[in-house]
Amino acid sequence: MVTDTYASFLAGILINLLAAVIIARGIYYPRKRAQDYIFTFLAFSTVIYLVMGLFTSVELSIGVGFGLFALFSVLRYRTDTVPIREMTYLFVMVALPIMNSILYNSGDIEKLCLSDLVIIAVLFILEQKWGFRYEQKKLIKYEKIDLIRADEHDRLIEDLKERTGLDISQVEIVEIDFIRDCADIVITYEEGLPVIPKKSQVSDLRSMEKS
């Protein structure tokens, strides 16, 4: 009887750990290989499941779960700033073992597996950016002060596209320094979509390589 109890407890740990590893290693890691975050994600998920597994009562487990969320929110404001993407993954890694522990202790294994698969699928789809187009902003210092003029806006964007290789859609002038002949500008570009060079630019590059 004791052996069955330990085997059941170990099976729950392995199910939760498998889901956490798939999220951390299969979805998060290919985008950003940050050792500290991977360590935090897997450690949080494992430890929280073990803590939740010590409480056999579902009502008590739910109460402890809310307590862990409250503790997590307090820690959030007392630590270094964490990017919103990593905060989202950390929130998932905190919620995942709580959900898995409650469902596993209640014997609803099918709902547990289905919930884990839905979470994994949603994170995977979001990371692949299927059906979404994301834009990023970047502050740069620009030295061609003659292109800052309002009537040279199109030439300014074309010059930035050629020099950065980014598909820039919008340029915002933040500050102009006429003494140093430069300006601080914010460019808006579509993430992961490089500019396709014109045929004339390709031929010029090939002639330069031959020479």
Long-range contacts (C-beta under 8 A, 24 or more apart in sequence): 9-53, 12-49, 12-53, 12-100, 12-101, 12-104, 12-105, 13-46, 13-49, 13-50, 13-53, 15-100, 15-104, 15-112, 15-113, 15-116, 16-45, 16-46, 16-49, 16-96, 16-97, 16-100, 16-101, 16-104, 17-42, 17-45, 17-46, 17-49, 19-96, 19-100, 19-116, 19-119, 19-120, 20-45, 20-46, 20-93, 20-96, 20-97, 22-120, 23-89, 23-92, 23-93, 23-96, 23-119, 23-120, 23-123, 24-89, 24-93, 26-124, 27-120, 27-123, 27-124, 27-127, 28-89, 28-127, 30-127, 31-127, 32-85, 34-86, 37-86, 37-89, 37-90, 40-90, 40-93, 41-89, 41-90, 41-93, 42-93, 44-90, 44-93, 44-94, 44-97, 45-93, 45-94, 45-96, 45-97, 46-97, 48-94, 48-97, 48-98, 49-97, 49-100, 49-101, 52-97, 52-98, 52-101, 52-102, 53-101, 53-105, 56-105, 58-102, 58-105, 58-106, 61-98, 61-101, 61-102, 61-105, 62-102, 65-98, 65-102, 68-94, 68-98, 69-94, 69-95, 92-119, 92-123, 129-192, 133-190, 134-190, 134-191, 134-192, 135-169, 135-188, 135-189, 135-190, 135-191, 136-188, 136-189, 136-191, 137-186, 137-187, 137-188, 138-186, 138-187, 138-189, 139-174, 139-184, 139-185, 139-186, 140-184, 140-185, 140-186, 140-187, 141-182, 141-183, 141-184, 141-185, 142-182, 142-183, 142-184, 142-185, 143-181, 143-182, 145-176, 145-178, 145-181, 145-182, 145-183, 148-173, 148-176, 148-183, 148-185, 160-187, 161-195, 162-195, 162-197, 162-201, 164-189, 165-194, 165-195, 166-190, 166-193, 166-194, 166-195, 167-193, 167-194, 167-195
